[in-house]
């Protein structure tokens, strides 16, 4: 889905891309660094994938997003395996993949360079292998259990102990629901042992390299984030995921009630439905109980949702509960109206409307692309209702919005997403000067982008330090954090270090004005673009 088209998201994608860059530069695949700072937030598996992709394809958005896209495909295939095994229908694999691939949440988050993508893929493989064990006997069961352990260990290397807690809760709920109490006591030991074997080599190496890692990782990253989150750890109310799942579940959300209604009917697939419900409800409860939350943390919930949608809608169609009604016709009419409005705006522009400018370049072409994609969607939706076969109907319905979804990167509203979230225009213009400067200082949110763009590992961070001060950084890292009240002195000190020295400051434009007012002379050069400023001071 146009992995290299939209600009990198700041700070997340820029952060993980920069860590992958530095991993290759240092040749250190055990301890992670971000711009020279010790970075102890995550294990390294997702970064290994990003580093390998950078080595193969270079420093670009496509390279750092490709591992997440591959993991998203693995998650969809694992979910499809569960649906096929539960129903005895091999074609359910393709249907679940189609549903998962045309759901907005997995499409956006699953193709972004974030650790949640790799974690979701490994977690889905864990649950698929566990379900294979639950539906097998003898040696086949042992093989599936070992596979679940390998996948759980890899999931741990993506995000830590959550990789054990989420599948353990889901598996326990399913076995208790099925009253398989003996299996509850016997089956987990092989996956636990195998997962430990997968994790132990890196766990021992990181302990030798960073003796404080495990204390920081358990106390600060896990316990504090779950129980006492601060601004870095995103405190949110318990109901956040219940609120965001429907919009992230578009364009299938309106069909959830019909799918749910058919899942209550008795049939041979009931054990698979119960397993999938446990796979969804258990992690949802645990994630909701944690005080620290982000929308991306909901990504592991979508593989089981896709399974339930695919099974439920096929069953509902076969039972005659799905037909072309008024709501479906209205939705198609709405698509046509929006397509017509987009075509009109492509011809006339938006100056006569309250709609702000969405794009800096090629606005007519983008409006036309949107209009064409919506027209294709409406036409394919009409085509989907011409079949009486449930499987064909669901596949056609999934394909209908595919072109519109594929156009999303091209339609990224770069004229609206400005400032810290999209600093690439000004950083590209100032790239050569930033690389050659004797010292570069940046505010925390922009520092990730500066590190990625310039490959500087000596950056100073000013203002709120954010994740650059996790609370256990060594003295050499802390020396590179400059409080706002000491910024002017730090710049003067580096200008005085040698004749002709150059110091650069990258900051949101509003903060740039404040920094210039605390006693510094006017900068020799200043670039202002889209709410971001780059200021240069030069010593005589």
C-alpha positions in Angstrom: 0.0 0.0 0.0 2.4 2.7 -1.2 4.9 2.0 1.7 7.3 4.7 0.5 4.8 7.4 -0.5 3.7 9.1 2.7 6.3 10.9 4.8 7.6 9.2 7.9 5.5 9.8 11.0 7.3 11.7 13.8 8.4 10.6 16.4 7.6 6.9 16.0 8.8 5.9 12.5 11.7 8.4 12.6 12.8 6.9 15.9 12.8 3.2 14.8 14.4 4.1 11.5 17.2 6.0 13.3 17.7 3.1 15.7 18.0 0.7 12.8 20.5 3.0 11.0 22.6 3.1 14.1 22.5 -0.6 14.6 24.0 -1.1 11.2 26.6 1.6 11.8 27.8 0.3 15.1 27.4 -3.4 14.2 25.8 -3.9 17.6 22.7 -6.1 17.5 22.2 -6.5 21.2 22.0 -3.0 22.8 20.0 -0.3 21.1 21.0 3.3 20.6 19.1 6.3 19.5 21.3 9.1 18.3 24.0 7.9 20.6 21.6 7.8 23.6 21.1 4.4 25.4 17.6 3.3 24.4 16.2 0.6 26.7 12.5 0.8 25.9 12.2 -2.4 23.7 13.9 -5.7 22.9 15.5 -5.7 19.4 13.6 -8.0 17.1 11.6 -5.4 15.3 14.7 -3.3 14.9 16.6 -6.3 13.5 14.0 -6.4 10.7 14.2 -2.7 10.1 18.1 -2.8 10.0 18.0 -5.8 7.6 15.6 -3.9 5.3 17.7 -0.8 5.4 20.7 -2.9 4.4 18.8 -4.3 1.5 16.8 -1.2 0.3 18.6 1.8 1.7 17.6 4.7 4.1 14.0 5.3 3.0 10.4 5.0 4.2 9.8 1.9 2.1 12.7 0.0 3.8 11.7 0.7 7.3 8.0 -0.1 6.8 8.5 -3.3 4.8 9.1 -5.5 7.9 5.8 -4.3 9.5 4.0 -5.0 6.2 5.4 -8.5 6.2 4.4 -9.0 9.8 0.9 -7.8 8.9 0.6 -10.4 6.2 1.7 -13.1 8.6 -0.9 -11.9 11.2 -3.6 -12.1 8.5 -2.5 -15.6 7.4 -2.4 -16.9 11.0 -5.9 -15.6 11.6 -7.0 -17.2 8.3 -5.5 -20.5 9.5 -7.6 -20.4 12.6 -10.8 -19.6 10.6 -10.1 -22.5 8.2 -9.3 -25.0 10.9 -12.4 -24.0 12.9 -14.8 -24.3 10.0 -13.1 -27.0 7.9 -13.1 -24.6 4.9 -9.7 -23.9 3.4 -11.1 -20.9 1.4 -11.6 -19.1 4.8 -7.8 -18.2 4.7 -8.3 -15.9 1.7 -11.5 -14.4 3.1 -9.9 -13.5 6.5 -6.8 -12.1 4.7 -9.1 -10.0 2.6 -11.1 -8.7 5.6 -7.9 -7.9 7.6 -6.3 -6.2 4.6 -9.2 -3.9 4.0 -9.7 -2.8 7.7 -8.5 0.7 8.3 -6.7 0.0 11.6 -4.5 -2.8 10.4 -3.9 -1.1 7.1 -2.5 2.1 8.7 -0.8 0.8 11.8 0.2 -2.5 10.3 2.2 -0.8 7.5 3.9 1.7 9.8 7.4 1.3 11.2 6.4 0.6 14.8 7.1 -2.4 17.0 3.4 -3.1 17.4 3.4 -4.4 13.8 6.0 -7.1 14.4 4.5 -7.9 17.8 1.1 -8.4 16.3 2.5 -10.8 13.7 4.3 -12.9 16.2 1.4 -12.9 18.6 -1.0 -14.1 15.9 1.4 -16.9 15.0 1.5 -17.8 18.7 -2.3 -18.1 18.9 -2.6 -19.9 15.6 0.0 -22.5 16.7 -1.8 -22.9 20.1 -5.1 -23.5 18.3 -3.4 -26.1 16.2 -2.3 -27.8 19.4 -5.7 -27.6 20.9 -7.2 -29.4 17.8 -4.4 -32.0 17.5 -3.2 -35.1 19.3 0.0 -37.0 19.9 3.1 -35.8 18.1 1.2 -33.2 16.1 0.2 -31.5 19.3 3.8 -31.5 20.5 4.9 -29.9 17.3 2.2 -27.2 17.5 3.1 -26.5 21.1 6.7 -26.0 20.2 5.8 -23.7 17.4 3.7 -21.6 19.8 6.7 -21.4 22.1 9.0 -20.2 19.2 6.4 -17.6 18.2 5.9 -16.4 21.8 9.6 -16.1 22.3 9.9 -14.0 19.1 6.9 -11.9 20.3 8.8 -11.3 23.6 11.8 -10.1 21.6 9.5 -7.5 20.0 7.8 -6.1 23.1 8.6 -7.9 26.3 6.4 -9.6 28.8 3.1 -8.7 27.2 3.9 -11.4 24.6 3.5 -14.0 27.4 0.6 -12.4 29.3 -1.8 -11.9 26.3 -1.7 -15.4 24.9 -1.6 -16.9 28.4 -4.8 -15.1 29.3 -6.6 -15.9 26.0 -5.5 -19.6 26.1 -6.6 -20.0 29.7 -10.0 -18.4 29.0 -10.6 -20.8 26.1 -9.6 -24.0 28.0 -11.7 -23.0 31.0 -14.7 -22.2 28.7 -14.2 -25.7 27.1 -13.7 -27.3 30.6 -10.4 -28.7 29.5 -8.9 -28.3 33.0 -6.3 -31.1 32.5 -5.0 -29.4 29.4 -4.8 -26.1 31.2 -2.3 -27.7 33.6 -0.3 -29.7 31.1 -0.2 -27.9 27.7 1.5 -24.6 28.6 4.8 -26.1 29.8 6.2 -26.9 26.4 5.6 -23.4 24.9 7.0 -21.8 28.1 10.2 -23.9 27.9 10.7 -23.2 24.2 10.0 -19.5 24.5 12.6 -19.3 27.3 15.1 -21.0 25.0 14.4 -18.5 22.3 14.7 -15.5 24.6 17.6 -16.6 26.9 20.6 -15.9 24.6 19.7 -12.3 24.0 18.6 -11.9 27.6 22.0 -12.9 28.9 23.8 -10.8 26.4 21.9 -7.6 27.2 22.4 -8.2 30.9 26.2 -8.3 30.4 26.1 -5.2 28.1 23.6 -3.2 30.1 23.4 -4.4 33.7 20.5 -2.0 34.5 18.4 -3.1 31.5 16.1 -5.7 33.2 15.5 -3.5 36.2 14.6 -0.6 33.9 12.6 -2.8 31.5 10.5 -4.4 34.2 10.1 -1.5 36.7 9.8 1.5 34.3 8.6 0.1 31.0 6.1 -2.5 32.3 5.0 -1.8 35.9 5.1 2.0 35.8 3.4 2.1 32.4 0.6 -0.2 33.6 0.1 1.3 37.0 1.4 4.8 37.3 1.9 6.2 33.8 3.2 9.7 33.3 3.1 11.9 30.2 5.6 9.7 28.4 3.6 6.5 29.0 0.3 7.9 27.7 -2.2 7.7 30.6 -5.7 7.0 29.1 -9.1 5.9 30.5 -10.1 2.2 30.6 -12.6 2.5 27.8 -10.2 3.9 25.2 -10.0 0.7 23.1 -13.8 0.2 23.2 -14.1 3.7 21.8 -11.5 3.4 19.0 -12.2 -0.1 17.8 -15.3 0.8 15.7 -13.5 3.6 13.8 -10.4 1.6 13.3 -12.6 -1.3 12.2 -13.9 0.5 9.2 -15.1 -0.4 6.6 -16.5 -3.5 8.3 -17.9 -1.9 11.5 -21.4 -1.6 10.1 -21.5 -5.3 9.4 -20.4 -6.3 13.0 -24.0 -6.8 14.2 -24.9 -9.1 11.4 -21.7 -11.2 11.9 -22.3 -11.4 15.7 -25.9 -12.5 15.2 -24.9 -15.5 13.1 -22.1 -16.6 15.5 -24.6 -17.4 18.2 -26.1 -20.2 16.0 -25.0 -23.8 17.0 -22.7 -25.5 14.6 -19.4 -27.4 14.3 -17.4 -24.1 14.2 -18.5 -23.2 17.8 -15.2 -24.3 19.4 -13.3 -22.1 16.9 -15.6 -19.2 17.6 -15.1 -19.6 21.4 -11.3 -19.8 20.9 -11.4 -16.6 18.8 -13.6 -14.8 21.3 -11.1 -15.7 24.1 -8.3 -14.5 21.8 -10.1 -11.1 21.5 -11.7 -10.6 24.9 -8.7 -11.7 27.1 -6.2 -9.3 25.5 -8.8 -6.5 25.4 -9.4 -6.8 29.1 -5.7 -6.8 30.0 -4.9 -3.9 27.7 -7.9 -1.9 29.1 -6.8 -2.6 32.6 -3.4 -1.0 32.0 -3.3 2.7 32.6 -0.9 3.4 29.8 -2.5 3.2 26.4 -2.0 4.1 22.7 -4.2 3.5 19.7 -1.5 1.3 18.2 -1.6 -1.1 21.1 -5.0 -2.2 19.8 -3.4 -3.7 16.7 -3.2 -7.3 18.1 -7.0 -7.3 18.6 -7.7 -7.2 14.8 -6.7 -10.7 13.8 -9.4 -12.3 16.0 -11.9 -9.6 14.9 -11.2 -10.5 11.3 -11.8 -14.2 12.0 -15.1 -13.4 13.7 -16.2 -11.1 10.8 -15.4 -13.6 8.1 -17.0 -16.6 9.8 -20.0 -14.6 10.9 -20.7 -12.9 7.6 -20.4 -16.1 5.6 -22.8 -17.8 8.0 -25.2 -14.9 7.9 -25.2 -14.9 4.1 -25.8 -18.6 3.9 -28.7 -18.3 6.3 -30.3 -15.5 4.2 -29.7 -12.8 6.8 -27.8 -10.5 4.5 -29.5 -8.8 1.6 -29.2 -5.6 -0.4 -31.4 -3.2 1.7 -31.9 0.5 2.1 -28.8 1.0 4.2 -26.6 -0.6 1.6 -28.1 1.4 -1.2 -27.8 4.7 0.8 -24.1 3.9 1.5 -23.5 3.4 -2.3 -25.3 6.7 -3.0 -23.2 8.4 -0.5 -20.0 7.2 -2.2 -21.3 8.5 -5.5 -22.1 11.9 -4.0 -18.7 12.2 -2.4 -17.0 11.2 -5.6 -19.0 13.9 -7.5 -18.0 16.5 -4.9 -14.3 15.5 -5.2 -14.5 15.7 -9.0 -16.0 19.2 -8.7 -13.3 20.4 -6.3 -10.7 19.1 -8.7 -12.0 21.4 -11.4 -12.9 24.5 -9.3 -10.5 24.3 -6.4 -11.5 24.8 -2.7 -11.2 28.6 -2.4 -15.0 29.0 -2.6 -15.6 26.4 0.1 -14.7 26.3 3.9 -12.5 23.3 3.1 -8.8 24.2 3.8 -6.1 23.4 1.4 -5.2 19.7 2.1 -2.1 19.4 -0.1 0.9 21.5 -1.0 1.1 20.2 -4.6 -1.0 18.5 -7.2 -4.3 19.1 -5.5 -6.5 18.6 -8.6 -4.9 15.3 -9.3 -5.4 14.2 -5.8 -9.1 15.2 -5.8 -9.5 13.3 -9.1 -7.8 10.2 -7.6 -10.2 10.3 -4.7 -13.2 10.7 -7.0 -12.1 7.8 -9.2 -11.4 5.5 -6.3 -14.8 6.1 -4.8 -16.5 5.5 -8.1 -14.7 2.2 -8.5 -15.8 1.3 -4.9 -19.4 2.0 -5.7 -19.3 0.0 -8.9 -17.6 -3.0 -7.2 -20.0 -2.9 -4.4 -22.9 -3.1 -6.8 -21.1 -6.0 -8.5 -20.7 -7.9 -5.2 -24.5 -8.2 -4.8 -24.9 -10.1 -8.1 -23.7 -13.4 -6.6 -25.6 -15.7 -4.4 -22.5 -17.5 -3.2 -21.5 -16.4 0.3 -17.8 -16.7 -0.3 -17.9 -14.8 -3.5 -20.0 -12.1 -2.0 -17.6 -11.6 0.9 -14.5 -11.5 -1.3 -16.1 -9.0 -3.7 -17.2 -6.9 -0.8 -13.7 -6.9 0.6 -12.2 -5.9 -2.8 -14.6 -3.0 -3.3 -12.7 -0.4 -1.2 -9.3 -1.7 -2.1 -8.4 1.0 -4.6 -9.6 3.7 -2.2 -7.5 2.3 0.5 -4.5 2.0 -1.8 -4.8 5.7 -2.6 -4.5 6.7 1.1 -0.8 7.4 1.0 -1.2 9.6 -2.1 -3.9 11.5 -0.3 -1.8 12.2 2.8 -2.9 15.8 3.8 0.6 17.4 3.9 -0.7 20.9 4.0 -2.5 20.2 7.3 -0.1 17.9 9.0 2.7 20.4 9.8 5.1 21.3 12.5 6.6 18.6 14.7 4.5 15.9 12.9 5.9 16.7 9.4 9.2 18.6 9.5 10.7 17.0 6.4 10.6 20.0 4.1 12.7 22.3 6.3 15.1 19.4 7.3 15.7 18.5 3.7 16.5 22.1 2.9 18.8 22.5 5.8 20.3 18.9 5.5 23.8 19.8 4.3 24.2 22.6 6.9 23.0 20.4 9.7 25.4 17.6 8.8 28.4 20.0 8.7 27.5 22.0 11.8 29.8 21.7 14.8 26.9 21.2 17.1 23.2 20.5 16.6 20.6 21.1 19.3 17.0 20.0 18.9 13.8 19.9 21.0 12.7 16.4 21.9 9.9 15.7 19.5 11.9 16.9 16.5 15.2 15.1 17.6 14.0 11.8 16.2 13.6 13.3 12.7 16.9 15.2 12.9 18.8 12.0 13.9 17.2 10.1 11.0 17.8 12.8 8.5 21.4 13.7 9.4 22.7 10.5 11.0 24.2 12.6 13.8 25.0 10.7 17.0 26.1 13.7 19.0 22.9 15.7 19.1 22.0 17.7 22.1 18.3 17.7 23.3 16.8 20.7 24.9 13.5 21.4 26.6 11.3 18.5 27.8 13.6 15.4 27.3 10.9 12.9 26.7 12.2 9.4 26.2 15.8 10.7 26.0 15.6 10.7 29.8 14.1 7.4 30.9 15.4 7.8 34.4 18.3 5.4 34.3 20.5 6.9 31.6 24.3 7.0 32.2 26.1 10.3 32.9 27.3 10.7 29.3 23.7 10.7 28.1 22.5 13.1 30.8 25.2 15.5 29.8 23.6 15.9 26.4 20.3 17.0 27.9 20.1 20.8 28.0 17.4 22.5 30.1 15.7 25.5 28.4 17.1 27.9 30.9 20.7 26.8 30.1 20.2 26.7 26.3 21.8 30.1 25.7 24.9 29.3 27.8 25.3 25.9 26.0 25.2 27.5 22.6 27.7 30.3 23.7 30.0 27.6 25.1 30.1 25.7 21.8 30.5 28.9 19.7 33.5 29.8 21.8 35.1 26.3 21.4 36.8 27.3 18.2 36.9 30.1 15.6 34.2 29.8 13.0 32.2 27.2 14.9 28.6 26.7 13.8 25.7 25.8 16.1 22.3 24.8 14.8 19.0 24.7 16.7 15.9 22.8 15.4 12.7 23.7 17.1 9.0 24.5 16.6 8.7 28.0 15.3 7.0 29.3 18.5 9.8 27.9 20.6 12.4 29.4 18.4 11.2 32.9 19.1 11.4 32.2 22.8 15.0 30.8 22.6 16.1 33.9 20.7 14.7 36.1 23.5 16.8 34.7 26.3 20.0 36.6 25.4 21.3 35.0 22.3 22.3 37.3 19.3 20.2 37.1 16.2 21.1 33.9 14.2 23.2 34.2 11.1 20.7 32.1 9.2 17.1 31.1 9.9 14.8 28.7 7.9 11.1 28.6 8.7 8.9 26.0 7.0 5.5 24.6 8.1 5.8 25.5 11.8 9.5 24.3 12.2 12.5 26.6 12.4 16.2 25.8 11.9 18.5 28.5 13.3 22.3 28.8 12.8 24.8 30.8 14.8 28.3 31.2 13.7 31.3 32.2 15.8 33.6 35.0 14.4 
